[in-house]
């Protein structure tokens, strides 16, 4: 043994002790399977902050999205404005609320996108939660803001303003978030500003509620009657629309589903359920002369 500033064995290696173990010691004592702690996920690490089918850290797209298909459920106005607030264009809002990362609205440099969502009354639930803006690839916005109109006196009736901050900014990924803390909101307005010289692409806007309930969520729910916002495709057999068939072809190929069935005998057009003479019918307030057994008389008043 040699007793110098450090304790060494006969081969000149330091003797491990509580003063020299851990990171930087050159030993494997601080490793697990040859890897440092920084190589592992820690408690509280966000592992997947997006739809697992959509890829990691690209965009938020959760089933807890109270703005899914917002353009079909609420009144949504979308405008791209010039720097003097004159209207540059009015793109369709559907790309922002359909859950697709690849659909987007492009905001030209120096302009801003203004999205106004009118809930046609107060938002049907507890509107506390974060609104997320997902950007496409490297086409990031310069800044974004949000305001909501509250009709709740304790929170202050009128507009409440919020700024977006970065939720994820990593490589080419940018997701921003802003939190609504007002109750009984009837409108939400989101403004997204493009950089001066480059375009910004917005892929998706999501509203993640703290307390999602059966009233405000558009997805299938066992506590309420459900409404589908997209076509039902069963191996190319589709139910496309619910309404009044516009032609005999529509009625035959079932492109439309009738919105009602006959409620009166006088509306029936065939003899299903009646006798062979059921198509021979009289609609009158006077009994037909010389009636034949099996014929139908529908008496009016």
C-alpha positions in Angstrom: 0.0 0.0 0.0 1.1 3.6 -0.7 -0.2 6.4 1.4 -0.3 9.6 -0.7 -3.0 12.1 -1.3 -5.2 9.2 -2.5 -5.3 5.7 -1.2 -4.1 3.2 -3.9 -3.6 -0.5 -4.1 -0.4 -2.2 -5.2 -1.3 -1.7 -8.9 -1.8 2.0 -8.6 -5.6 2.0 -8.7 -7.6 4.2 -6.4 -9.3 2.5 -3.5 -13.1 3.0 -3.7 -14.4 5.0 -0.7 -17.3 7.3 0.1 -15.2 10.3 -0.9 -14.5 9.3 -4.5 -17.4 7.1 -5.7 -20.3 8.3 -7.9 -20.2 10.4 -11.1 -16.7 11.0 -12.5 -15.1 8.3 -10.4 -14.4 6.1 -13.5 -16.1 3.3 -11.8 -19.3 1.5 -12.9 -20.8 1.9 -9.4 -23.0 4.8 -10.6 -24.2 3.0 -13.7 -27.1 0.6 -14.3 -26.4 -1.8 -17.1 -23.6 0.5 -18.2 -25.9 3.5 -18.5 -26.2 6.7 -16.5 -29.4 7.9 -14.8 -29.8 10.5 -17.5 -30.3 7.7 -20.0 -33.6 6.6 -18.3 -37.0 8.3 -17.9 -37.3 9.9 -14.5 -40.4 10.1 -12.3 -42.7 12.7 -13.9 -41.1 12.7 -17.3 -43.6 13.2 -20.2 -43.1 10.1 -22.3 -45.9 10.5 -24.8 -47.7 13.9 -25.0 -49.6 13.1 -28.2 -51.8 10.5 -29.8 -49.7 7.3 -29.8 -50.8 6.7 -33.4 -49.5 10.1 -34.5 -45.8 10.0 -33.4 -44.1 11.5 -30.4 -43.9 15.2 -29.8 -45.4 16.2 -33.1 -48.8 17.4 -32.0 -51.5 17.0 -29.4 -54.4 14.9 -30.5 -56.3 13.3 -27.6 -59.7 11.8 -27.3 -60.1 14.4 -24.5 -60.4 17.2 -27.1 -63.5 19.4 -26.5 -62.9 21.2 -29.9 -62.9 18.1 -32.1 -65.0 18.9 -35.2 -65.7 22.3 -33.7 -66.8 23.6 -37.1 -69.7 21.1 -37.1 -70.8 21.7 -33.5 -70.3 25.4 -33.0 -70.1 28.6 -35.1 -66.5 29.0 -36.2 -65.1 32.0 -38.1 -61.5 31.9 -39.4 -59.7 34.8 -41.0 -56.2 35.6 -42.0 -55.6 39.3 -41.5 -53.1 41.7 -42.9 -51.0 43.9 -40.6 -53.7 46.7 -40.8 -56.4 44.1 -39.8 -58.0 44.0 -43.3 -59.0 40.6 -44.4 -56.5 38.7 -46.5 -58.4 35.4 -46.7 -61.0 33.2 -45.0 -59.8 29.6 -44.9 -61.9 26.7 -43.9 -61.6 25.8 -40.2 -61.9 22.1 -40.7 -58.2 21.5 -40.9 -57.7 22.8 -37.4 -60.2 20.5 -35.7 -60.1 17.1 -37.5 -57.2 15.5 -35.6 -54.8 15.4 -38.5 -51.3 16.6 -38.2 -50.9 16.7 -42.0 -53.8 19.1 -42.5 -53.0 22.7 -41.7 -53.7 26.4 -42.3 -50.7 28.4 -43.7 -50.3 31.9 -42.4 -48.2 34.1 -44.7 -45.3 36.0 -43.1 -46.4 39.2 -41.5 -50.0 38.2 -41.2 -52.1 36.7 -38.4 -54.7 34.0 -38.1 -57.8 34.8 -36.0 -60.1 32.0 -35.0 -63.4 32.9 -33.3 -65.4 30.1 -31.8 -69.0 30.9 -30.8 -70.4 28.2 -28.6 -73.9 29.3 -29.4 -74.6 29.9 -25.7 -72.4 29.0 -22.8 -69.8 26.2 -23.2 -71.7 23.0 -22.2 -69.5 22.0 -19.3 -66.6 23.1 -17.1 -64.3 25.0 -19.5 -61.2 24.9 -17.3 -58.2 23.6 -19.1 -55.4 24.1 -21.6 -55.8 25.0 -25.2 -52.9 23.7 -27.4 -51.7 24.9 -30.7 -49.7 22.4 -32.7 -47.4 23.6 -35.5 -46.5 21.7 -38.7 -42.8 20.8 -38.9 -40.5 23.8 -38.8 -43.2 26.4 -39.7 -43.6 28.0 -36.3 -45.5 31.1 -35.3 -44.0 34.1 -33.7 -46.5 34.4 -30.9 -50.1 33.6 -30.0 -52.8 34.8 -27.6 -56.3 33.8 -26.6 -59.3 35.4 -25.0 -62.5 34.0 -23.7 -65.8 35.7 -23.0 -67.2 34.8 -19.6 -70.8 35.3 -18.5 -70.0 34.4 -14.9 -70.2 37.4 -12.5 -67.7 36.1 -9.9 -65.0 35.8 -12.6 -65.9 39.1 -14.2 -68.3 39.4 -17.2 -66.4 40.1 -20.3 -63.2 39.1 -22.2 -60.4 37.4 -20.3 -57.0 37.4 -22.1 -54.3 34.8 -22.0 -50.9 34.3 -23.7 -49.6 31.1 -25.1 -46.3 29.7 -23.9 -44.2 26.8 -25.1 -45.3 23.3 -24.1 -42.9 21.5 -26.4 -40.1 23.2 -28.3 -37.7 20.5 -29.4 -36.0 20.3 -32.8 -38.7 21.0 -35.4 -41.6 20.4 -32.9 -43.5 23.3 -31.4 -46.6 23.0 -29.3 -47.9 26.0 -27.4 -50.5 26.1 -24.6 -52.7 28.7 -22.8 -55.0 28.0 -19.9 -58.6 29.2 -19.7 -59.6 29.8 -16.1 -63.0 31.5 -16.7 -66.4 29.8 -16.2 -69.5 30.1 -18.4 -67.6 31.1 -21.5 -69.7 31.7 -24.6 -66.9 32.6 -27.0 -63.2 31.8 -27.5 -60.9 33.8 -29.8 -57.4 32.6 -30.7 -54.9 34.8 -32.5 -51.7 33.3 -34.1 -49.1 35.6 -35.5 -46.7 34.5 -38.3 -43.1 35.8 -38.3 -42.5 38.8 -40.5 -40.7 37.0 -43.3 -41.7 33.4 -43.0 -44.9 31.4 -43.1 -46.5 29.7 -40.0 -48.4 26.5 -40.4 -51.0 25.5 -37.8 -52.0 21.8 -37.8 -54.3 21.4 -34.8 -56.0 23.2 -32.0 -57.1 21.1 -29.0 -58.9 21.9 -25.8 -57.9 19.6 -23.0 -60.4 19.9 -20.1 -59.6 19.4 -16.5 -63.1 17.9 -15.9 -64.4 16.4 -19.1 -68.0 15.4 -18.9 -70.7 13.8 -21.0 -72.2 17.1 -22.1 -69.4 18.8 -23.9 -67.4 15.9 -25.4 -68.3 14.9 -29.0 -67.1 11.3 -28.9 -69.1 8.2 -28.2 -70.4 8.3 -24.7 -72.5 5.8 -22.8 -74.3 8.5 -20.8 -75.9 10.3 -23.7 -77.3 10.0 -27.2 -74.3 9.9 -29.6 -73.7 11.8 -32.8 -71.2 10.8 -35.5 -69.3 13.7 -37.1 -67.7 11.6 -39.9 -69.0 9.0 -42.4 -69.4 5.4 -41.4 -67.4 3.3 -43.9 -68.0 -0.4 -43.7 -65.9 -1.9 -46.5 -67.2 0.7 -48.9 -70.8 0.4 -47.8 -71.4 3.9 -46.5 -74.0 5.9 -44.7 -73.2 9.3 -45.9 -76.0 11.6 -44.9 -79.2 11.7 -42.9 -81.9 13.6 -44.6 -84.6 13.6 -47.2 -83.5 11.6 -50.3 -83.2 13.9 -53.3 -83.8 11.4 -56.0 -84.9 7.8 -56.5 -81.3 6.8 -57.0 -80.4 8.2 -53.5 -83.2 6.2 -52.0 -82.1 3.0 -53.8 -78.4 3.1 -53.0 -79.0 4.2 -49.4 -76.7 7.2 -49.8 -79.3 9.0 -47.7 -80.9 7.6 -44.6 -84.5 8.8 -44.3 -84.9 11.2 -41.5 -88.4 9.8 -40.7 -90.8 7.0 -41.5 -94.5 7.4 -42.3 -96.7 8.0 -39.3 -100.0 7.8 -41.1 -101.6 5.1 -43.2 -102.1 7.6 -46.0 -98.3 8.0 -46.3 -97.8 4.3 -46.9 -96.9 3.5 -50.5 -96.9 -0.3 -50.6 -99.0 -3.3 -49.3 -96.5 -4.7 -46.9 -98.5 -5.9 -43.9 -101.8 -5.6 -45.7 -103.9 -7.7 -48.0 -103.2 -8.2 -51.7 -105.8 -5.4 -52.4 -104.2 -3.0 -50.0 -102.9 -0.7 -52.7 -106.5 -0.1 -53.7 -107.4 2.5 -51.2 -109.8 5.4 -50.8 -109.0 8.5 -48.8 -112.3 10.3 -48.2 -114.7 11.3 -45.6 -117.4 9.4 -47.4 -117.5 5.6 -47.5 -116.7 4.2 -51.0 -119.6 2.8 -53.0 -119.4 -1.0 -53.6 -116.4 -1.7 -51.4 -114.5 -5.0 -51.9 -113.2 -7.0 -49.1 -109.5 -6.3 -48.6 -109.6 -2.8 -50.0 -108.6 0.1 -47.6 -110.8 3.1 -46.8 -109.0 5.9 -44.9 -111.6 8.2 -43.5 -110.8 11.8 -43.2 -112.4 14.4 -41.1 
